Amino acid sequence: VNYLKINGEVTKVVCENGCFKFSKKLTLKEGLNLIKFEMQDKSKNTTEYASKVYLDSKPPILKVTPNKDTVILKNEKEVNLNIVAKDESFGFKLYINDSLVEKTFDECGTGNGTIKEANYKVNLVGDKSIVKIKLEDCGGNVVEKTIDLCREKEDIKQFIIKDMTVCKEVKNSDKANVKIDVKNNTSEDKEATLILDRKS
């Protein structure tokens, strides 16, 4: 080898046991790095080629609204999640409960077109569901968020007897119908009847 240039700089080549070896430190920038090689042999034949090296060291950006660890639902059967996902280089894959819902890719690593905003509906199953959101970029950097969806528990109040009225005079062998008026009753039935059976 007459010479070897890497990105225009001459690099020392060592021959060991018939094998040519070289070593050079390069500073990589975030995204796509193009490394150019130029070689010439003793006959002055020249060869050039380039190699692509990608660097993605920054995690992607994930924003979720509502920005809460726990969301309480009353009568709703689902929750609407507004998700903004962004990567500053090659793109990402977005998962909700392990299902792929969105992906982007930018081969140049500039981050162009690698931001997405969308609304996703997630159903509440039973009284509690767990929503796992994972954003993974092409470099394997991962950002995760977990949201607990919970059904609001009803405030159960004890009935309080306000008044009891016997509907008629009771004899020894009769059943007594007692009309009961209660408060703290949220049902449609505002009154109840209690039947007393006197046994000798």
C-alpha positions, 0 to 999 in steps of 0.5 A, a space after each residue: 500500500 502506497 498510502 491510505 487516507 481516511 476522510 482526507 487524512 493520511 493514516 499509517 498502515 502496518 504490515 504484519 505477517 502479510 496483513 495490512 493493519 491500521 488504526 484511527 480515532 474518529 469523532 462521530 456526530 449524532 446521526 449519519 456519519 460518512 467515512 471516506 477511504 482512499 487507498 493507493 498501491 505501489 503501482 499507483 492504482 487508486 481505490 475509493 469507497 465510503 462507509 456509513 456509520 450511525 450514532 444515536 446516543 440520545 433517548 427519544 422524547 415522549 409526552 403523554 396527556 393526561 400527564 398522570 400516573 393514575 387516571 380516575 374514570 367515572 362513567 367513561 368506558 375509555 380514556 383518550 391519550 394524546 401522545 407526542 413522540 419525537 426522535 432527533 435522529 433516525 426515528 422510532 417505534 411507539 408501542 401501547 401495551 406491546 402493540 405497535 401503533 406508530 413508527 417513523 424512519 429518517 435514514 439521514 439521521 436528521 430527525 426530519 419527519 420523526 415527530 408524530 402527535 396523535 390521539 389513542 383511545 384505551 378501554 378500561 377493563 373492569 375496575 382497573 387497567 394498566 396502560 404501558 407506553 413504550 417509545 424506542 428509537 432506532 439506536 435502542 434507546 427506550 422511554 417508557 410510561 405507565 398509567 393506571 386507569 381506575 374506576 371511581 368507587 361509589 360513595 356508599 352511604 348507610 340508610 338512616 331511618 327517618 320515620 316508621 309508620 304502622 299502617 293499621 292497628 295490629 292484632 295478635 294474629 295479624 301481620 304489621 306493614 310498617 312504612 319506612 322513610 329513609 334518607 341517604 338513599 340514592 336509588 329510585 326507591 325512596 321508601 321501603 316496607 317492613 312486614 312484621 309477623 307476630 308469632 305466639 
